[in-house]
Amino acid sequence: MLWFLSLLLVLLGCLGNDMRVNGAQSYRKGKATETHSCHYVRQVSDSMRSPEEMRPDGLNSTFYKKYTEAYGIPILGSNKVSDDALKRACYTVRYLFAGHSGVRNTFYKLGGRFAIMAETEVTLDVPEHSKMGSIWNTRARGLGGTLPTPLTTGAEENLLCTKTDRYPKEDIFLHEAAHAVDLIAARVAIPTFVKAKEDAFKNAKAKGLWDNTYAMTNSVEYFAEGVQSYFNVNNEGPAGGDAIHNNIDTRAELKTYDPLLYKLIEEIFPCDNAYLKRCDSTRAKEQAQTLKMSCNTADKDIPDNLNNPSCPDSRPIDCLVWMIGGECQRNPGYMNSNCKASCNACPKPPADCVDSSTWCEAWAESGECKNNPGYMLSNCKWSCAQCYV
Ligand SMILES: *[C@@H]1O[C@H](CO)[C@@H](O)[C@H](O)[C@H]1NC(C)=O
């Protein structure tokens, strides 16, 4: 389990380094869909490889050859990985992002994606992870994504439950995906999330919950281990813990043992769909399952201020990362002039400057403000950036 710990140090290293410049500075175009094509693995097209689609550096055309998708979120691999592994990972992605529309859309907008390593591939084969120390080739079979590098990886043998899996008793891909949900989407889409997570972690620590388990490493592992238990795909340890797990490994046990963590997780996955476990499932069963969608009550996309076309951030992704790190308060001079949207420092729209159709944003994105100004500039003032002229 050491690899999780070290993984986190790497992640926090990236976040701590917030002020560095990342590559592409834009949100992914379009929107998350509500459909998937998990049964269909096809070739990666050239248009998918740009830094705008796959920030910060785009996709490596030598390594990445095929993909499938759920809600527009790609699950990628080289030619060495089996189609079945991509399809299984696609199911988990489809499952995890079904429940909360804001978390799903945010993850999509922020360039979220997944890649699966074949059994014969290792961490440094993945182009986005190729600069890491070679110790990662033996230490990890998957890494969670972050805002600076929104790629999450998983391993074929764990997804398909084959005999060579080093971690046969737990769903490691789901653990890594939970990191991505936490560190990319929930912290942005649910304004109360970060504080609620830290509060739950402090409470657990003070009460000695999870003592002697990996969950107590920090609040990020606490969340990911909790998500595994919430979906009944954690490994059971002894009461009192064995340094990695204790005996709390099911949703029912989690609810009684740590209600604050349970509530936090339930908010992100509110639909109560049944998760088809990797070792008892088939692609046909997964394909046939209907998932309830968007059971969240507050229907928010990424915060409205980030979508403000009248008052964009000068460097959208950096601004967002800095805002989350508290820079709007710490460094208001710079932030309130360069990151107005993220810091909520834009002028407020007058009451008469609104969109009259929920389609306005999509129309605006497809160029209608220019192509059809007669209708658009009077009915889609907000999306066509007519508010402050
Ligand atoms: C792209 O992937 C190939 C094959 O894995 C690798 O040799 C090459 O260094 C990668 N290039 C970049 C820019 O990551």
The ligand as an SDF file (V2000), in Angstrom:
LIG
                    3D

 14 14  0  0  0  0  0  0  0  0999 V2000
    5.4070    9.0880  -26.8840 C   0  0  0  0  0  0  0  0  0  0  0  0
    5.3220    7.7030  -26.6400 O   0  0  0  0  0  0  0  0  0  0  0  0
    6.4240    6.9780  -27.1060 C   0  0  0  0  0  0  0  0  0  0  0  0
    6.1210    5.4970  -26.9360 C   0  0  0  0  0  0  0  0  0  0  0  0
    5.7730    5.1860  -25.6410 O   0  0  0  0  0  0  0  0  0  0  0  0
    7.6830    7.4250  -26.3740 C   0  0  0  0  0  0  0  0  0  0  0  0
    8.8070    6.7320  -26.8540 O   0  0  0  0  0  0  0  0  0  0  0  0
    7.8710    8.9320  -26.5780 C   0  0  0  0  0  0  0  0  0  0  0  0
    8.9480    9.3800  -25.7950 O   0  0  0  0  0  0  0  0  0  0  0  0
    6.5880    9.6780  -26.1800 C   0  0  0  0  0  0  0  0  0  0  0  0
    6.7440   11.1040  -26.4850 N   0  0  0  0  0  0  0  0  0  0  0  0
    6.3490   12.0530  -25.6530 C   0  0  0  0  0  0  0  0  0  0  0  0
    6.5410   13.4590  -26.1440 C   0  0  0  0  0  0  0  0  0  0  0  0
    5.8470   11.8330  -24.5540 O   0  0  0  0  0  0  0  0  0  0  0  0
  1  2  1  0
  1 10  1  0
  2  3  1  0
  3  4  1  0
  3  6  1  0
  4  5  1  0
  6  7  1  0
  6  8  1  0
  8  9  1  0
  8 10  1  0
 10 11  1  0
 11 12  1  0
 12 13  1  0
 12 14  2  0
M  END
$$$$
